[in-house]
């Protein structure tokens, strides 16, 4: 009976001591010290029981009762330490960004960005794009469908938002700007986003030839005007931060973020605006 009881106590204590070892290092000093003191007293009682120094049956019962009391106290202190650790974790947790506001209208100037569609169109769609982003590639086709469905009512503007982990995003933006020097910015944009899985300078040269550019002039503009392309890309990045762009692609419809990603989604929002 005694051995079974001692075995059960030891199993409980093992679990508690693990918590003490971890918790006492990070909880407040006073709580940790008191936990360690109770642990020491419990170990002392256990040693007496194991060595048969607890005396007769009455002394054994008293020792076990004392042991139970100290285990209960230690469990309470461990809970207290865990609560303190939880509060500490909450205080040290990084602040979470506020939820995105899809009702807020941002001022997004055109600046250096090319426009496709009528310049006085009632609807302006702005996309912050990373040309190496697979989702930008996936959601580009619906934009082309929107432009075909609303040739007089919608204009489309691209702002560059190359992400740091996409090494070809910025060069692709520059390739589009260089193509724009020959009046084929949008053709290059469409060509890149049609398949952006294997971008490289060789790929841009291949696409330049495919869309009918003077390849020599394209390469010259691509390299010689690098400082200008860098400046424009940086302006777009700064603007993106100002209008709370958190990833790519991010679309704005008349200055408001939109979750539309297919033709029907865009039609619902566009038609509602045109009816006003």
LUMBA-651821 format. One line per field, with one value per residue: residue number from 1; x, z, y of N, C-alpha, C in turn; residue in one letter. Coordinates in Angstrom, 2 decimals. Layout:
! LUMBA-651821
seq = NUM/...
n_px = X/...
n_pz = Z/...
n_py = Y/...
ca_px = X/...
ca_pz = Z/...
ca_py = Y/...
c_px = X/...
c_pz = Z/...
c_py = Y/...
type = A/...
//
This chain:
! LUMBA-651821
seq = 1/2/3/4/5/6/7/8/9/10/11/12/13/14/15/16/17/18/19/20/21/22/23/24/25/26/27/28/29/30/31/32/33/34/35/36/37/38/39/40/41/42/43/44/45/46/47/48/49/50/51/52/53/54/55/56/57/58/59/60/61/62/63/64/65/66/67/68/69/70/71/72/73/74/75/76/77/78/79/80/81/82/83/84/85/86/87/88/89/90/91/92/93/94/95/96/97/98/99/100/101/102/103/104/105/106/107/108/109/110/111/112/113/114/115/116/117/118/119/120/121/122/123/124/125/126/127/128/129/130/131/132/133/134/135/136/137/138/139/140/141/142/143/144/145/146/147/148/149/150/151/152/153/154/155/156/157/158/159/160/161/162/163/164/165/166/167/168/169/170/171/172/173/174/175/176/177/178/179/180/181/182/183/184/185/186/187/188/189/190/191/192/193/194/195/196/197/198/199/200/201/202/203/204/205/206/207/208/209/210/211/212/213/214/215/216/217/218/219/220/221/222/223/224/225/226/227/228/229/230/231/232/233/234/235/236/237/238/239/240/241/242/243/244/245/246/247/248/249/250/251/252/253/254/255/256/257/258/259/260/261/262/263/264/265/266/267/268/269/270/271/272/273/274/275/276
n_px = 0.84/1.85/4.02/2.70/1.34/3.43/4.64/2.66/2.67/5.24/5.08/3.28/4.77/6.95/5.89/5.19/7.66/8.97/7.51/8.19/10.94/11.00/9.21/10.14/12.34/11.47/9.29/8.15/10.64/10.03/7.87/9.03/11.13/9.69/8.36/10.50/11.36/9.23/9.42/11.84/11.22/9.34/10.86/12.51/10.72/9.96/12.36/12.62/10.43/11.12/13.40/12.36/12.05/9.89/8.54/5.90/2.60/0.84/2.56/3.35/0.97/0.60/2.87/2.34/0.03/1.08/2.76/0.90/-0.36/1.71/2.24/-0.16/0.00/2.25/1.34/-0.54/1.13/2.52/0.50/0.08/2.52/2.39/0.28/1.46/3.45/1.87/0.72/3.05/3.83/1.77/2.23/4.67/4.14/4.19/2.62/-0.46/-1.33/-3.91/-7.17/-7.77/-9.15/-11.75/-13.51/-12.35/-11.25/-8.50/-6.11/-4.65/-2.27/-1.65/0.86/3.89/2.88/1.77/-1.41/-4.14/-7.02/-9.75/-8.80/-10.53/-12.27/-14.95/-14.39/-11.60/-9.13/-6.55/-3.61/-1.33/1.53/3.61/5.79/6.82/5.24/3.17/0.41/-0.23/0.09/-1.94/-4.30/-4.39/-5.61/-8.49/-8.60/-8.06/-10.35/-12.25/-11.56/-12.19/-14.93/-15.82/-15.09/-15.33/-15.68/-13.85/-10.58/-7.16/-4.42/-1.04/0.95/4.16/5.24/7.52/8.44/10.76/11.71/11.48/13.56/13.48/11.42/11.74/13.57/11.79/9.82/11.34/11.85/9.30/8.95/11.00/10.07/7.92/9.07/9.01/6.36/5.01/4.32/2.13/1.88/4.21/3.76/1.52/2.72/4.71/3.19/1.67/3.09/5.02/6.88/9.53/11.45/13.94/16.78/17.35/14.87/13.31/14.41/13.70/10.90/10.67/11.37/9.30/6.99/7.41/9.35/12.11/14.85/17.51/17.31/15.54/17.11/19.09/17.65/16.70/18.99/20.44/18.68/18.30/18.52/16.37/14.22/14.54/13.98/11.27/10.13/10.72/9.18/6.66/6.70/6.86/4.43/2.73/3.10/1.99/-0.70/-1.42/-0.72/-0.31/0.53/0.87/-1.21/-2.55/-5.55/-7.19/-10.26/-11.50/-10.07/-10.59/-9.82/-10.34/-11.84/-12.46/-11.78/-12.41/-14.23/-17.01/-17.04/-15.82/-17.68/-19.97/-19.24/-18.50/-20.82/-22.57/-21.45/-21.64/-24.36/-25.08
n_pz = 0.00/0.90/-0.87/-3.34/-3.03/-2.69/-5.19/-6.85/-5.88/-6.59/-9.38/-9.84/-8.75/-10.47/-12.83/-11.82/-11.02/-13.42/-14.46/-12.48/-12.88/-15.38/-15.08/-12.85/-13.72/-15.30/-14.15/-11.65/-9.19/-6.42/-6.44/-7.79/-6.03/-3.79/-4.83/-5.34/-2.71/-1.59/-3.16/-2.24/0.41/-0.03/-1.28/0.86/2.67/1.18/1.08/3.77/3.98/2.14/3.39/5.61/7.92/8.91/11.13/13.05/11.98/12.36/12.19/9.59/8.19/8.90/7.70/5.03/4.71/5.13/2.96/0.86/1.30/0.74/-1.92/-3.08/-2.50/-3.98/-6.57/-6.76/-6.65/-9.00/-10.88/-10.42/-11.28/-13.98/-14.79/-14.48/-16.41/-18.69/-18.76/-19.09/-21.62/-23.17/-22.85/-24.12/-26.69/-30.19/-31.56/-33.27/-36.69/-37.66/-38.84/-42.36/-44.05/-46.05/-46.75/-46.85/-48.76/-50.77/-51.90/-54.89/-56.88/-60.44/-61.60/-62.90/-64.08/-66.71/-68.48/-69.26/-71.19/-71.26/-70.40/-68.96/-67.74/-65.71/-63.79/-62.02/-61.87/-59.87/-59.63/-57.39/-58.07/-58.17/-60.35/-60.36/-58.75/-58.27/-57.89/-58.88/-61.55/-61.90/-61.42/-63.38/-65.85/-65.40/-65.16/-67.74/-68.94/-67.74/-68.81/-71.47/-71.23/-70.30/-72.07/-72.23/-69.70/-67.77/-66.56/-66.25/-64.09/-63.31/-60.45/-59.11/-56.90/-55.89/-54.18/-51.60/-51.61/-54.17/-56.59/-59.30/-59.63/-59.58/-61.83/-63.84/-63.72/-64.66/-67.23/-68.34/-68.22/-69.97/-72.35/-72.65/-73.65/-76.31/-76.77/-75.96/-73.40/-72.10/-73.60/-72.89/-70.14/-70.21/-71.46/-69.65/-67.36/-68.34/-68.12/-65.58/-64.43/-64.94/-65.03/-66.40/-67.58/-70.13/-70.76/-70.86/-73.05/-74.99/-74.88/-75.66/-78.34/-79.20/-78.91/-80.78/-80.51/-81.09/-80.42/-79.74/-79.03/-76.91/-75.04/-74.58/-73.46/-71.22/-69.70/-69.71/-68.66/-66.08/-63.57/-63.62/-63.78/-61.32/-59.57/-60.12/-59.38/-56.64/-55.84/-56.25/-54.38/-51.98/-52.11/-51.99/-49.36/-48.06/-48.68/-47.45/-48.54/-48.30/-49.44/-52.53/-55.32/-54.80/-55.20/-56.09/-56.36/-57.65/-55.65/-53.35/-51.54/-53.01/-52.92/-55.14/-57.59/-59.90/-63.04/-62.54/-59.90/-60.14/-61.89/-60.28/-58.44/-60.13/-61.66/-59.65/-58.96/-61.36/-61.58/-59.85
n_py = -1.21/1.22/1.48/1.66/4.06/5.84/5.59/6.70/9.32/10.11/10.09/12.19/14.26/14.34/15.43/17.92/18.97/19.32/21.48/23.32/23.63/24.88/27.04/28.50/29.83/31.87/33.10/35.49/36.30/35.84/34.03/31.90/31.15/30.33/28.15/26.42/26.03/24.59/22.35/21.30/20.63/18.64/16.67/16.03/14.83/12.63/11.20/10.42/8.74/6.75/5.71/4.61/6.10/7.33/6.54/4.98/3.68/5.83/8.01/7.72/8.22/10.92/12.01/11.49/13.01/15.55/15.62/15.54/17.97/19.76/19.17/20.03/22.76/23.39/22.92/24.97/27.21/26.79/27.13/29.84/30.87/30.16/31.77/34.27/34.09/33.95/36.51/37.98/37.10/38.16/40.88/41.18/40.43/41.13/44.05/43.72/44.35/46.66/45.68/45.45/48.23/48.34/50.24/52.68/55.41/56.03/58.43/58.08/58.99/59.35/59.98/58.85/56.62/54.52/54.47/52.41/52.39/54.78/58.05/59.67/57.98/56.69/54.82/53.76/51.40/50.40/48.59/47.23/45.70/42.80/41.61/39.06/37.62/34.86/35.03/37.51/37.01/35.11/36.58/38.48/38.08/38.39/41.19/42.07/41.09/42.72/45.22/44.79/44.40/46.83/49.16/51.93/52.85/52.08/52.46/51.42/51.08/50.44/49.99/49.61/47.11/45.54/42.62/41.74/39.11/38.25/38.16/38.84/40.60/43.42/43.86/43.01/44.98/47.11/46.22/46.42/49.20/49.96/48.87/50.50/52.80/52.47/52.53/50.23/49.38/48.08/45.78/44.43/44.12/42.39/40.20/39.40/38.74/36.71/34.38/34.08/32.44/31.89/34.08/36.27/38.19/37.30/36.26/38.60/39.84/37.99/38.25/40.90/40.79/39.15/40.76/42.62/44.68/46.93/45.32/45.96/48.68/48.41/46.98/48.84/51.01/49.71/49.32/51.80/53.66/52.94/54.24/56.01/54.22/52.96/55.07/55.58/53.12/53.12/55.29/54.23/52.14/53.59/54.96/52.75/51.89/54.06/53.82/51.54/49.00/45.60/43.31/41.43/40.53/43.84/45.42/48.42/50.05/52.83/54.14/52.66/49.71/46.53/43.30/41.92/39.50/38.26/38.41/38.67/39.55/42.08/43.28/43.50/45.50/47.61/48.10/48.92/51.38/52.81/53.06/55.03
ca_px = 0.00/2.74/4.80/1.82/1.06/4.66/4.82/1.73/3.14/6.43/4.66/2.72/5.86/7.77/5.23/5.26/9.05/9.27/6.95/8.97/12.24/10.81/8.51/10.88/13.36/10.89/8.29/8.72/11.60/9.41/7.09/9.97/11.84/8.77/8.14/11.69/11.39/8.26/9.98/12.88/10.56/8.71/11.93/12.98/9.72/10.05/13.55/12.32/9.52/11.86/14.37/11.63/12.26/8.68/7.96/4.81/1.53/0.31/3.55/3.31/-0.21/0.87/3.85/1.67/-0.86/1.93/3.23/-0.22/-0.57/2.78/2.02/-1.27/0.53/3.17/0.51/-1.13/2.19/2.83/-0.56/0.34/3.65/1.92/-0.49/2.41/4.10/0.90/0.63/4.31/3.81/0.86/2.86/5.80/3.71/4.22/1.28/-1.04/-1.82/-5.37/-7.81/-7.80/-10.37/-12.18/-14.39/-11.56/-10.81/-7.15/-5.71/-3.56/-1.97/-1.17/2.30/4.61/2.32/0.95/-2.83/-4.85/-8.41/-9.97/-8.24/-11.60/-13.21/-15.57/-13.85/-10.15/-8.60/-5.10/-3.05/0.05/1.92/4.95/5.74/7.22/4.25/2.27/-0.98/-0.39/-0.10/-3.25/-5.42/-4.26/-6.59/-9.78/-8.50/-8.20/-11.76/-12.97/-11.29/-12.96/-16.36/-16.14/-14.07/-15.51/-15.95/-12.81/-9.16/-6.35/-3.09/-0.17/1.99/5.12/5.46/8.35/8.72/12.19/12.07/11.33/14.68/13.21/10.27/12.17/14.00/10.62/9.23/12.20/11.63/8.04/9.20/11.83/9.17/7.08/9.79/8.60/4.91/4.45/4.36/1.10/2.19/5.22/3.09/0.73/3.62/5.36/2.22/1.11/3.84/6.15/7.52/10.95/11.88/15.37/17.07/17.19/13.43/12.80/14.87/12.85/9.57/10.78/11.32/7.98/5.96/7.74/10.21/13.51/15.48/18.70/16.88/14.97/18.20/19.78/16.80/16.62/20.21/20.87/17.71/18.08/18.32/15.01/13.31/14.68/13.27/9.83/9.76/10.76/8.00/5.51/6.80/6.50/2.98/2.09/3.11/1.07/-2.10/-1.60/-0.55/0.31/0.97/0.52/-1.62/-3.55/-6.33/-8.03/-11.29/-11.80/-9.37/-10.90/-9.39/-11.41/-11.56/-12.85/-10.67/-12.87/-15.05/-18.30/-16.79/-15.62/-18.93/-20.88/-18.82/-18.51/-22.21/-23.15/-20.95/-22.17/-25.79/-25.29
ca_pz = 0.00/1.01/-2.10/-4.41/-2.78/-2.97/-6.64/-7.40/-5.51/-7.38/-10.75/-9.79/-8.51/-11.68/-13.70/-11.21/-11.00/-14.77/-14.52/-11.60/-13.51/-16.45/-14.62/-11.87/-14.40/-16.01/-13.34/-10.69/-8.29/-5.17/-6.71/-8.14/-4.82/-2.93/-5.48/-5.12/-1.30/-1.40/-3.81/-1.36/1.56/-0.49/-1.49/2.18/3.21/0.41/1.51/5.06/3.74/1.48/4.33/6.72/9.11/9.22/12.39/12.94/11.01/12.54/11.66/8.14/7.71/9.04/6.69/3.74/4.70/4.94/1.58/0.01/1.46/0.06/-3.37/-3.45/-2.46/-5.11/-7.77/-6.76/-7.02/-10.41/-11.62/-10.29/-12.16/-15.36/-15.06/-14.65/-17.72/-19.73/-18.83/-19.66/-23.05/-23.80/-22.88/-25.06/-28.04/-31.11/-31.86/-34.52/-37.53/-37.69/-39.99/-43.55/-44.17/-47.44/-46.99/-46.90/-50.10/-50.78/-53.05/-55.58/-58.09/-61.60/-61.72/-64.06/-64.48/-67.92/-68.29/-70.35/-71.09/-71.41/-69.27/-68.17/-67.37/-64.38/-62.89/-62.09/-61.14/-59.66/-59.07/-56.91/-58.64/-58.15/-61.60/-60.14/-57.86/-59.03/-57.77/-59.82/-62.85/-61.92/-61.39/-64.42/-66.90/-65.15/-65.43/-69.19/-69.24/-67.31/-69.79/-72.67/-70.94/-70.04/-72.79/-72.05/-68.30/-66.85/-66.89/-65.42/-63.81/-62.55/-59.57/-58.85/-55.50/-55.88/-52.85/-51.43/-51.85/-55.60/-57.18/-60.68/-59.66/-59.96/-63.23/-64.71/-63.78/-65.53/-68.61/-68.80/-68.48/-71.18/-73.48/-72.79/-74.44/-77.69/-76.81/-75.75/-71.97/-71.73/-74.23/-72.06/-68.90/-70.50/-71.80/-68.41/-66.45/-68.96/-67.52/-64.86/-63.64/-65.26/-65.49/-66.45/-68.61/-71.41/-71.00/-71.26/-74.43/-75.81/-74.95/-76.45/-79.75/-79.46/-79.02/-81.90/-80.15/-81.52/-79.26/-79.36/-78.30/-75.65/-74.11/-74.24/-72.51/-70.01/-68.92/-69.59/-67.88/-64.84/-62.44/-63.71/-63.41/-59.86/-58.90/-60.27/-58.56/-55.25/-55.62/-56.12/-53.10/-50.93/-52.22/-51.51/-47.89/-47.61/-48.88/-46.69/-49.31/-47.42/-50.25/-53.94/-55.81/-54.09/-56.16/-55.62/-57.30/-57.29/-54.41/-52.24/-51.74/-53.41/-52.87/-56.42/-58.27/-61.17/-63.79/-61.87/-58.72/-60.60/-62.46/-59.20/-57.88/-61.17/-62.01/-58.54/-59.04/-62.57/-61.41/-58.95
ca_py = 0.00/2.38/1.59/2.15/5.47/6.59/5.60/7.69/10.65/10.40/10.42/13.55/15.20/14.45/16.39/19.25/19.44/19.83/22.83/24.19/23.90/25.86/28.24/29.29/30.64/32.99/33.79/36.43/35.64/35.41/32.84/30.83/30.71/29.60/26.86/25.60/25.67/23.52/21.17/20.77/20.02/17.40/15.70/15.60/13.92/11.39/10.47/9.81/7.62/5.67/5.14/4.03/6.92/8.07/6.07/4.02/3.93/7.18/8.95/7.59/8.94/12.35/12.38/11.51/14.17/16.73/15.55/15.92/19.42/20.50/19.01/20.92/24.12/23.55/23.02/26.31/28.15/26.56/27.82/31.27/31.18/30.06/32.98/35.39/33.92/34.30/37.97/38.47/36.84/39.11/42.21/41.18/40.06/42.28/44.57/43.23/45.44/46.76/45.04/46.30/49.03/48.34/51.38/53.91/55.81/56.60/59.24/57.38/59.78/58.61/60.26/58.32/55.33/54.45/54.19/51.74/52.79/56.21/58.81/60.27/56.91/56.85/53.81/53.56/50.25/50.47/47.35/47.19/44.41/42.23/40.86/37.67/37.02/33.95/35.47/38.62/36.37/34.44/37.51/39.50/37.82/39.04/42.63/42.22/40.87/43.92/46.28/44.45/44.54/48.25/49.92/53.38/53.20/51.63/52.61/50.52/51.62/49.54/50.53/48.53/46.79/44.32/42.07/41.51/37.72/37.97/38.90/39.29/41.50/44.77/43.85/42.90/46.33/47.91/45.75/47.01/50.62/50.07/48.61/51.68/53.80/52.22/52.52/48.90/49.05/47.11/44.51/43.76/43.71/41.19/39.09/38.94/38.13/35.51/33.28/34.71/31.40/31.72/35.40/36.55/39.18/36.62/36.15/39.91/40.04/37.13/38.85/42.13/40.39/38.58/41.79/43.50/45.80/47.00/44.69/46.72/49.88/47.94/46.65/50.10/51.74/48.90/49.52/53.20/54.44/52.19/55.15/56.52/53.14/52.78/56.17/55.36/51.97/53.54/56.14/53.33/51.45/54.55/55.16/51.54/51.92/55.10/53.39/50.30/47.78/44.59/42.18/41.56/41.85/44.62/46.19/49.52/50.47/54.23/54.49/51.76/48.33/45.62/41.88/41.33/38.83/37.70/39.36/38.91/40.39/43.45/43.78/43.89/46.78/48.64/48.42/49.68/52.76/53.45/53.33/56.18
c_px = 0.86/3.51/3.96/1.56/2.27/4.92/3.92/2.19/4.33/6.08/4.11/3.83/6.74/7.18/5.35/6.66/9.48/8.75/7.74/10.27/12.11/10.26/9.33/11.93/12.78/9.85/8.98/9.57/10.93/8.62/8.01/10.68/10.94/8.45/9.30/11.79/10.43/8.78/11.01/12.27/9.93/9.75/12.42/12.01/9.79/11.24/13.30/11.42/10.25/12.80/13.70/11.77/11.01/8.02/6.86/3.77/1.00/1.26/3.55/2.13/0.01/1.84/3.21/0.70/-0.07/2.43/2.13/-0.47/0.46/2.67/0.92/-0.79/1.45/2.41/-0.10/-0.09/2.56/1.77/-0.35/1.48/3.22/1.10/0.41/3.10/3.15/0.77/1.89/4.34/2.92/1.49/3.96/5.40/3.73/2.82/0.80/-1.54/-3.34/-5.92/-7.86/-9.17/-10.75/-13.16/-13.65/-11.08/-9.45/-6.94/-4.49/-3.27/-1.42/0.35/2.87/3.95/1.52/-0.50/-3.34/-6.34/-8.52/-9.50/-9.32/-12.65/-13.72/-14.96/-12.35/-9.77/-7.08/-4.65/-1.62/0.55/3.37/4.98/6.19/6.23/3.30/0.81/-1.26/-0.61/-1.50/-4.40/-5.30/-5.31/-7.96/-9.75/-8.67/-9.66/-12.60/-12.79/-12.05/-14.46/-16.77/-15.11/-14.16/-15.57/-14.81/-11.43/-8.36/-4.94/-2.31/0.82/2.88/5.35/6.27/8.67/10.17/12.61/11.83/12.40/14.43/12.03/10.66/12.70/12.82/9.90/10.02/12.03/10.35/8.22/10.01/10.99/8.26/7.74/9.49/7.08/4.28/4.61/3.38/1.31/3.22/4.62/2.30/1.63/4.29/4.38/1.52/1.79/5.09/6.93/9.02/11.51/13.40/15.58/16.96/15.71/12.86/13.20/14.02/11.46/9.59/10.69/9.92/6.91/6.34/8.57/11.51/14.33/16.71/18.33/16.29/16.07/18.94/18.97/16.73/17.82/20.52/19.95/17.37/17.79/16.90/14.00/13.35/13.89/11.77/9.35/9.74/9.58/6.76/5.52/6.39/5.00/2.24/2.03/2.11/-0.40/-2.33/-1.63/0.23/0.82/0.53/-0.27/-2.59/-4.24/-7.14/-9.02/-11.81/-11.27/-9.62/-10.39/-10.59/-10.92/-11.95/-11.63/-11.12/-13.83/-16.35/-18.12/-16.59/-16.91/-19.88/-20.53/-18.91/-19.94/-22.87/-22.70/-21.56/-23.65/-26.06/-25.45
c_pz = 0.00/-0.29/-3.25/-4.26/-3.12/-4.47/-7.30/-7.13/-6.38/-8.81/-10.81/-9.66/-9.73/-12.64/-13.16/-11.28/-12.37/-14.92/-13.66/-12.27/-14.60/-15.91/-13.72/-12.51/-14.98/-15.20/-12.39/-9.67/-7.04/-5.36/-7.00/-6.92/-3.92/-3.51/-5.22/-3.66/-1.02/-2.03/-2.90/-0.16/1.16/-0.68/-0.16/2.79/2.49/0.83/2.84/4.87/3.11/2.45/5.55/8.01/9.52/10.52/12.12/11.92/11.12/11.94/10.14/7.56/7.77/7.96/5.32/3.62/4.46/3.49/0.62/0.07/0.67/-1.47/-3.86/-3.50/-3.65/-6.42/-7.89/-7.19/-8.51/-11.29/-11.60/-11.23/-13.62/-15.74/-15.29/-15.99/-18.85/-19.89/-19.44/-21.16/-23.80/-23.89/-23.92/-26.48/-28.95/-31.42/-33.22/-35.36/-37.51/-38.91/-41.16/-43.69/-45.65/-47.75/-47.12/-48.31/-50.00/-52.03/-53.68/-56.88/-59.21/-61.72/-63.02/-64.67/-65.78/-67.59/-69.51/-70.13/-71.22/-70.18/-68.40/-67.76/-65.94/-63.35/-63.11/-61.23/-61.08/-59.04/-58.62/-57.18/-58.33/-59.34/-61.48/-59.25/-58.64/-58.97/-58.67/-61.23/-62.95/-62.07/-62.42/-65.52/-66.63/-65.39/-66.92/-69.61/-68.87/-68.33/-71.09/-72.45/-70.74/-70.75/-72.58/-70.59/-67.34/-67.42/-65.85/-65.32/-62.98/-61.72/-59.16/-57.35/-55.40/-54.46/-52.78/-51.77/-53.29/-56.35/-58.58/-60.76/-60.14/-61.40/-64.21/-64.83/-64.72/-66.99/-69.17/-69.09/-69.77/-72.43/-73.73/-73.57/-75.93/-77.80/-76.57/-74.30/-71.66/-72.39/-73.43/-70.74/-69.12/-70.76/-70.55/-67.53/-67.05/-68.41/-66.87/-64.03/-63.87/-65.81/-65.42/-67.51/-70.00/-71.78/-71.47/-72.70/-75.40/-75.98/-75.77/-77.94/-80.12/-79.66/-80.04/-81.57/-80.93/-80.33/-78.80/-78.56/-76.95/-74.63/-73.67/-73.21/-71.17/-69.10/-68.67/-68.72/-66.54/-63.66/-62.44/-63.30/-61.89/-59.10/-58.96/-59.40/-57.09/-54.91/-55.44/-54.79/-51.94/-50.92/-51.67/-50.00/-47.36/-47.73/-48.33/-47.58/-48.46/-48.18/-51.68/-54.40/-54.85/-55.12/-55.45/-56.73/-56.86/-55.89/-53.23/-52.54/-52.10/-53.30/-54.17/-57.10/-59.55/-61.81/-63.07/-60.63/-59.09/-61.13/-61.37/-58.65/-58.91/-61.50/-60.90/-58.59/-60.23/-62.45/-60.57/-59.76
c_py = 1.24/2.58/2.12/3.63/6.32/6.68/6.64/9.11/11.05/10.77/11.83/14.57/15.40/15.47/17.81/19.81/19.95/21.26/23.79/24.59/24.95/27.16/29.11/30.18/31.91/33.74/34.76/35.69/35.09/34.13/31.67/30.29/29.89/28.23/25.91/25.16/24.52/22.22/20.50/20.06/18.68/16.31/15.16/14.60/12.57/10.54/9.74/8.58/6.45/4.95/4.51/4.80/7.68/7.62/5.06/4.44/5.34/8.22/8.91/8.36/10.44/12.83/12.47/12.68/15.45/16.80/16.00/17.43/20.22/20.37/19.95/22.38/24.39/23.68/24.41/27.35/28.02/27.23/29.33/31.70/31.14/31.28/34.18/35.31/34.30/35.79/38.57/38.27/37.81/40.49/42.28/40.83/41.29/42.75/44.09/44.41/45.50/46.06/46.01/46.96/49.12/49.47/52.70/54.18/56.51/57.43/58.58/58.13/58.91/58.74/59.68/57.09/55.42/54.09/53.43/52.00/54.30/56.97/59.42/59.24/57.10/55.91/53.69/52.37/50.40/49.16/47.59/45.77/44.07/41.28/39.41/36.92/36.12/34.37/36.68/38.08/35.78/35.43/38.64/39.32/38.46/40.56/42.90/42.02/42.09/45.04/46.04/44.68/45.99/49.15/51.43/53.81/52.88/51.95/51.84/51.08/50.60/50.35/49.35/48.36/45.50/43.87/41.62/40.09/37.28/38.76/39.42/40.26/42.90/44.80/43.76/44.24/47.22/47.50/46.34/48.50/50.81/49.81/49.81/52.79/53.63/52.07/51.17/48.45/47.93/45.76/43.73/43.30/42.43/39.99/38.53/38.18/36.91/34.26/33.86/33.71/31.28/33.03/35.54/37.62/38.56/36.50/37.49/40.22/39.21/37.73/40.13/41.82/39.90/39.65/42.87/44.72/45.76/46.52/45.45/47.97/49.50/47.68/47.91/50.88/51.02/49.18/50.99/54.03/53.77/53.11/55.72/55.45/52.90/53.85/55.96/54.19/52.34/54.44/55.27/52.58/52.35/54.80/53.94/51.48/52.94/54.69/51.98/49.06/46.79/43.37/42.39/40.32/42.52/45.52/47.27/49.87/51.82/54.57/53.58/50.35/47.46/44.18/41.17/40.72/38.12/38.70/39.68/39.79/41.84/44.06/44.25/45.26/47.90/49.06/49.24/51.13/53.48/53.79/54.57/57.47
type = X/X/X/X/X/X/X/X/X/X/X/X/X/X/X/X/X/X/X/X/X/X/X/X/X/X/X/X/X/X/X/X/X/X/X/X/X/X/X/X/X/X/X/X/X/X/X/X/X/X/X/X/X/X/X/X/X/X/X/X/X/X/X/X/X/X/X/X/X/X/X/X/X/X/X/X/X/X/X/X/X/X/X/X/X/X/X/X/X/X/X/X/X/X/X/X/X/X/X/X/X/X/X/X/X/X/X/X/X/X/X/X/X/X/X/X/X/X/X/X/X/X/X/X/X/X/X/X/X/X/X/X/X/X/X/X/X/X/X/X/X/X/X/X/X/X/X/X/X/X/X/X/X/X/X/X/X/X/X/X/X/X/X/X/X/X/X/X/X/X/X/X/X/X/X/X/X/X/X/X/X/X/X/X/X/X/X/X/X/X/X/X/X/X/X/X/X/X/X/X/X/X/X/X/X/X/X/X/X/X/X/X/X/X/X/X/X/X/X/X/X/X/X/X/X/X/X/X/X/X/X/X/X/X/X/X/X/X/X/X/X/X/X/X/X/X/X/X/X/X/X/X/X/X/X/X/X/X/X/X/X/X/X/X/X/X/X/X/X/X/X/X/X/X/X/X
//
